[in-house]
Amino acid sequence: MLKMNRRQALGLLGATGGTLILPRFAIGQSARSSITVAVQKITINGTLDVWYEQSNVGERVFFPNLWEGLILRNWMGNQGPVPGLATEWRRLDDKTVELKLRQGVKFHNGDEMTADDVVFSFSPERMFADTQPDGGKTIYEDSYKPKTDKELPASVPGVARRIWPALRGVEAVDRYTVRFHNASPDVTLEGRLFAFGSQITSRRAWNDAKSYTEWARKPITTGPYKVVDYRPDVSLVLEAHDDYWGGRPPLQQIRFIEVPEVSSRVNGLLSGEYDFACDLPPDQVGAVEKAKGFEVQGSPILNHRISTFNKYHPVLENPLVRRAMTHAIDRQAIVQALWAGKTNVPKGLQFEFYGDMFVNGWDVPAYDPKLAQTLLKEAGYKGDPIPFRVLNNYYTNQVPNAQIMVEMWKQVGLNVEIQMKENWAQIHDASTPRGVRDWSAGGAFNDPVATIVNQFGPNGEVQQKKDWTNDEANKMAEVIQKSTDRAARKKAFARMLEICEREDPAYQIIHQNAVFTGMKSSLNWKAAPAFAMDFRKENWSL
């Protein structure tokens, strides 16, 4: 059996070296501090719209400091639901949820949030366009190209129906009461209410904006911090919203600055230029921790790194080739080589916070090079090249991870070629053959519908981008989405895992994602088990 150990995996990367400059202090003492956070990327689409900027980097700058929903995610705890802009909610039936709004909540423009703003935030104008609830069809961007400056970006209606596939509308019962009406039963409505995208904005601010871009670069929300300056690809400055319903924010300003290179982020942190340096790979953790007055916060998060297959590529249309690729990867070697054991290989595309919906006994395809070679022989694979589209470390350790995987594929006879791309538009470009691409998939809330259905179901990104589809998997997705029988939903989920990870692979799991942030120890701040960075008063005691 072909085998690759940790030393061999590391050897594929070559040797690198560098010297970090010594630290200088310090954050100034004042009534309220301001901080600078160095990130590898602020947003990928040049906006601050939660429906358009559906990204890991967007989560960091959006939550919980800028955007808020009726139900909030417990970022510093179990990632479950807690009251937010709604103080309470109740089920009226399998299709309807009623919520009582928190009174006295002020938007950043001084307006009070009411039911009218909630109705607008889930309206066709704001997110759905002319898509129909429970429409049963995949929504493609080509059908929604904006014709005016005020219309939504082409991807937004599809993303909206990914999170809210059957929402018929929101009813304003009175000024502080709303009802969400679904077209079909859905046991996960409460989860959808705190998913990425289901946040509230001001109707008046939208109406007053001359264009979508003008609004999306300075959205008016209810969070503890408001946008004062946003320069795409450069910086974002948030300032305290002193009328915040949760109390006076502890910071005067939060400045996110884009610093693509890891070494520059680390050097800037240790020199005192930055207060936080995000997305540190494990091999930089020690350098920060050894420096006096600095520490690293972080852990695995509810997000898995994956590779996604395009089954319409002439080589990958044979599922045996995709299956061979999944068996050729020694995931544990990658975890040890690149992550120093600080993360793990998960049990497929699922998370333990699913509770009793977690499929016990499931595992990723075994590392079995001989089986991979047998499958390639059965497929009649002749060594044709397979393109592998990769960004320059958008994900931590992305490039070295890709290099290791290409070598592992090579060892079983697969000819996989890395194609470095500059942005996500190039990753998805269909004008040339697409093969494999890097991605990640997270748990937006505590149910499998939030991950495998939202990302690989009929309106998941993979099908909307025309990478993959499977009729039986789509039927299972419908059961997971609509059934009120928990046992039936779990059975459908287990079957969908089997299809997507073994029979007709849509993706392969690599490892659970982990986030490590370098910081000044004096700040006494804690990292959430997420990309999000919480700067509310409960998490800031300087």
N, C-alpha and C positions, 0 to 999 in steps of 0.2 A: 504494500500500500504506500502511495506517495504521502509524504508527511512534511509539514512545515512547522518548525518550532518558533518560539519567540525570537531567538537570536537570528534565525534565518529571515524572519519577517522584518525585523529591524534592519537587517543588512540590505534589504531591497531599497531602503530609503536613502542610503548613502550617509555620509557624515556632514553635519552642519556645525557651525560654531558662531559664537558671538559674545560680545561683552556688554553687560548692562551697566549703565552709568549709575553712580551712587545717588541715594535719595537726598532731597532737601525738603524741608517742611514748608508750609503747613496751611491748614485752613484757618482763615481769619476768624476771630471771635467777634460776634455781633449779636444783636437781638435775634436775628434769624439768619442762618447761614445760607449760602448758595453753593451748589456743588457742580462739578463737571464730571460727566460720565463718558468715557471713551468706548465706543462701540465699533464693530467692524462694518455695520451697515445700519442706517436709521430706518429707511423704508426702501422697498424695491420698485414701487410704482410712482414715487414722487408725490404722494398724497397722504393724508392722515384719516382717510375714510375706512372704517372698520369693515365695510363690505367689499371694498376694492383692494385694500392692503391686507389680504389674508396670508400673513407670513409670520414666521418665528420672530423676525426682527421687529415686526409691527407689534407683536404681543408685548415686547419689552417696553416700548415707549407709550403704548396705549393704556395698559392696565397695571394697577388700578388708579393711575394718577390722572388720566384724561377722560376716558370713556367709562360710563357706568350704565348698567341695565337695571330692570325692575328687580331681578334677583341677581345677587352678586356671587361670584366664585370666591370661596374661602381660600385666598391665595396663600396665606401663611399657615394654613391648617391642612385639612383633609381634602381640599379642592372641591368640596361639595357645596350645596347652595346655602346662602345666608340672605336675610333681608337686605334690600338695597333701596332703590327708588320706590319699591313697594314694601309695605310693612307686613303684609300678610297675603296669602292666596289660598284658594280652595278649589277643588274639583266640583263642577256642576254635573258633568257626565264624562264619558270617554272621549268626547270631542271638545270640551269646553273648560277653560280655566278662568276664574274671576280673581282679580287682584285689586287691593286697596292701595292707592298711591300715598306716598309720604307727602304730607302737606308742608308747604313753605320751602320746598326745594327751589333754589335759584340757579338758572343757567348763567353762563359766563357773561351774558349781555344784560343781566339783571332781571329778566323775565322769570315769573314763576312757572315751573313745570306743571302742566295739567294733562288731563286725559286727551286733549286735542293734540298735544305733542306726541303722545304715545301712539295714537291712531296714525298720525303722519309718519312716524318712524317705521311703521310696518305697512306702508301704503305702496301701491303700484308706482307712484311717482318717485318714491325714495328707494325702492329695492326690487319690486317684482316686475315692473313694466307691464306687458300684456300677457305674461305667463299665467297659466291656469292652475289652481290647486288640484293636486292629485292627477296631473295631466297624463302621466304614464309614458312620457316621451323624454328622451335626452335633449337638453337645451344647449344649443351650440352658439358660440359667440357670433358667427357669421350672420345670424338672424337679428342681432341687436346692435349693429353699428350705429353710434349716435349721429343724428342728423342736425342737431343744434348744439350750441355750447352748453346748454343747461341739461341735456339728456345724460343719462348714466353711461359709464363705460360699458363696453360690450359684454364684459365678463360678469357684471354684477347680477343681472337677473338669474343667471345659472347658479351663481353662488347662493343667492337668496333661496332658490328652490332646493338647493342642497341641504340647507339648514332647516328650512320651513317648507317641505315638499307639499304639504296639504293645508297650509293656513289659508282659510277663506277670507279672513279679515278680522279687524279689531273694532269692537264696539265701545263707544264712550257711554257708560251707563249714567254717570254724572261727572262732575268736575274732577273727582278723585277716585273714580271706580272704572275699571276697564274689563272687558271680557274678550278672550281670545277664542275664536271659533274655527275649528278645524273641519275639513271636508270628510275626513275619515278618522276612526279611532287612533289614538296615539298615547301610549303610556309614558312617553318621554317629553311631553310638552313643557314640564317644569325645567327639565334639563336644557331644552332648546332656549329657554328664556335667559340662561346665563352663558350660552355658547358665544363664541367669538363672532360678533356681527349683530347680536340682538341688543344693542345699546341704544340709548335714547338721545335724540338731537332736537333742537329747537325748530319748530315749523317756521317761525318768523325769520330766523336767521337764514334758513334755506330760501325762503321767498325773497328776501332782500338781496341775496347774492346775485351778481350779474351772470355768473357762469358756474358750472359744476366745479371747475378747477379752483376758482376763487373761494368757493365754500369749502372744498375738500382740503385746502391748505391751511385753513383756520376754522375748523368746525367749532360750533358753539355747543358745548356739552355741559354736564353738571359736575364733573370731577373736581378733586381738590386743587388741581393746577390747570391753567388755561394757556393756550398758545399765544405767545407774543411775537415770535419770530421763527419762521421755518424756511430754510434754504436747502432744497433737495440736494442730496449727495454731499452736504457740507455740515449742517448743524440744525438743531431744533432747540428752542428755548421755551420752557414752560415757566409760568409765574404763578405765585400763590393766588388762589381764588378765595378771598377772605370771607365771602358769604357762603362758603361751603356748608352744607347741611350737617356734615360730620364733625364740624369744629375747625378752628383756625389751622391751616396747614403749617407744619413745622419749618419748612424751607421757604426762602424768598424766591429762589429760582433754581431750576434744574436745567442744566445745559448738556444736551447730548451732542457729542462731536464725533464725526465719522473718521475713524483711523483704521484703514484696512489691514495694515501689517501688525501682526501680533507683537513683534519686537518693539515697535513704536508705541503700542499701547502700554506695554510693560515698562519701558524706559520712561514714558511720560508719567506713569503712576509713581515710580520710584524717585523721580526728580521733583515731584510735587506739582506737576502741571495738571494732572488729573487726580480726582478723588477716588474714582472707580475705573477699573479696566476689565471689560467684559470678554467672554468667550476665550478664556485661557485654556490652551491644551495642557494636559497633565505634565508635560516635560517643562513647563514654565512655572508650575505651581511652587516647586521647591525654591526657585530663585526669589519669588515674592515672599514666601514664608520665612526665608532666612534673613531678609532685610528687616532691620529694627523698625518697629512701628507699623508693620504691614501684615495682612493676613489674607487668606483665601477662603471664600464662602462658596459652597456649592454641593451638588448631589445629582444623582440620576433624576430625571423628570418624566412626566407623563407624555413622552414623545419617543418614537422609535425611528432610528435611521434605517432607511430601506433603499433598495434599487428597484426601479419600475421598468417593466419590459414593454416594448411595442410589439404586439403579436402580429402586426401586419408587415413587419420587416421580412423579406424573403427567406432569411435564415431562421428567424425566431417564430415564424408562423407554425413551425413544428414544435408542439409542446415538449417533446423529448429533449430538444436543445435547451429550452428554458429550464426544464427539470435538471438537466446535467449541470447547468450553471449554478443552481441552488446547492447541489451536492459537492461542488468543487471548492466552496468557500469554508475555510476554517475560521469560524467566527470567534472562537475563544482565543486563537492566536492573535487576531486583530485587537481584541479587548486587552490582552496582555501587552502587546507591542506598542499600541498607540494610546492606550488609556490607563496603563499601569494597574489594571485590575479595578479601576475606580468606577466601572459600570459593569453591565452584565449582558448576557444573551437572553432575551425574553422568550416566553412561551408563545411565540407567534404574535400576530397583530392584535394583542389584547392587553388589558391592564387589570391588576388585582383589585383596583377600586371599583370594578364592575360588580363586586360582591358575588352573589350566587349565579350571575350570568357569565362568570369566568369559566372557561372550559378547562377543567382539570385533566391532566393526562395528555394534553396536546403539546407538541414541541415543533421547533423548526426542522426542516430537512437535515438529516445527519450529514456531517462531513464525511464523504465516502468517495474518494477519487476514482476507485475502481468502478463503482456504480456509475459515476459520471462518464467515464470512458465507454462503458457498455451502452449507455443511453445514446451517446454520440454515434456509436457504430450502428445502432438500430435506426437512428435517424438518417443515416447516410451522409453525415456531415463531412465535407471535404476541405475544411479549413478556410471557408470564405470569411472575410472580415466582418466583424460586428462592431458598429460604432457605439461608443460609450461617452455620452455628453456630461461634462464635469465643469463646475464653476471653481474659481480660484479661492477655495476655503471659505465659501459662504457658510458651510457647516464646519465646525471645528474638526481639524485633521482630515478634511475632505480629500485633498490631493494625495497625501500619503496613503490614505485608505484606498483610494482608487488604484494607486500604483501597486499596492499589495494584492488587491483582488485581481487585477490584470495578470499578475505573475501566477497567482493560484489557478486562474483559468488557463493560462498558457501551459501549466504543468499537466493538465488533462487533455490538451490538444485544441483548446479554444483560441481562436485568433480574435481577441478583443482589442480594439484600438481606441485610446483616449482621444477625445476631441475637446479641447479646452474652449469654453464659451465665456463671453463677457457678461451676459445677463440672462434672465429667465425667458425673454422673448426668443433669444437664440436657442435656448434649451428646447423650447417647444416648436420651433420653426419646422413646418412640415414640407418645405420646398425641397429638402433633401432627405434621404432615408434616415429614420430614427430607429435606434436599437435599444439601448439601455440608458437610463438617466438616473441621477442621484435625486433623492427626495427624503422627506420625513413625514410621519403621520402621527398626530397627537390625539389624546383623549380629551375632547372639548367638554364632555360631561360623563357621568358615570354609567354609561350604557354602550354596548357595542354599536348601536346605531350611529353613535357620534364619531366612530372611527371607520370601521370597514364599510358601512353603508354610505356614510357621507363622502368617503374618498374613492370607493370602488364600486358603489352602486350605480344605478342608471344615471343619476346626475352628479356623481362624483367627478373629480377633476380628470381622472384617468379616462373615463368614457367621454366626457365633454371634449377632451383633447384628442380623442380618437386613437388612444394607445391600445385599448383592450376592451373587450366586452365578452360576456358569457350569459346565455339565456337562462340557464338554471340558477346561476349566481344572482341574477336579477330577480328571479322569482323568490329566492330565499331572502333577498333584501326587502322585498315587499312584505313578507311574513314578519320579519324583524321590525319593520316600520309600523305595521298596522295591527298585528295581532295583540289581543289583550291576555292571551294564554302564555304565561311566563315559560312553561315547559316547551311549548311549541316554538317560541321565540329562541330559546337557547338551542334547541335542536337545529333550527334553521341557521343560527350563527355558526354552530359547529360544522355544518355542511358547507357553509360559505367559506370558512377557513380552509376546509379540505380542497375545495375547488381552486381558491385563489392562491394557495401556497404549495399545492402538490399536483393536482390533476392538470390544470390549465393555468400555470403560474402567471399572476398579474404583477407580482413583486417578489422580492426576497428580503427577509429581515436580515439586518447586519448586526445591530446592537441597540440597546436602550440608549437614548441620548442622555447626556449629562452636561450640566452648565457649571462653570467655575468662574468666579468673579474676584479679582484682586481688589483690595481696598485698604484705606487707612484704618488701622485698628481703633483709633480714637473716635471714629464715627459711631461705633456701637450699633451697627445696622446688621440685620439678618437677611440672608437670601431666602426667597421663596423656592420651593421645589418646582420651579417653572422658569420660563424665559422672563416673565414679568418681574419688574423691580418695584417693590412697594415702598413708597416714600410718604405714606400717611403717618399721622402722629403716633399711632399705635406701634409703629416700627421705627421710630426715630426718637432717641432720648439723649442726644448730645446736649 
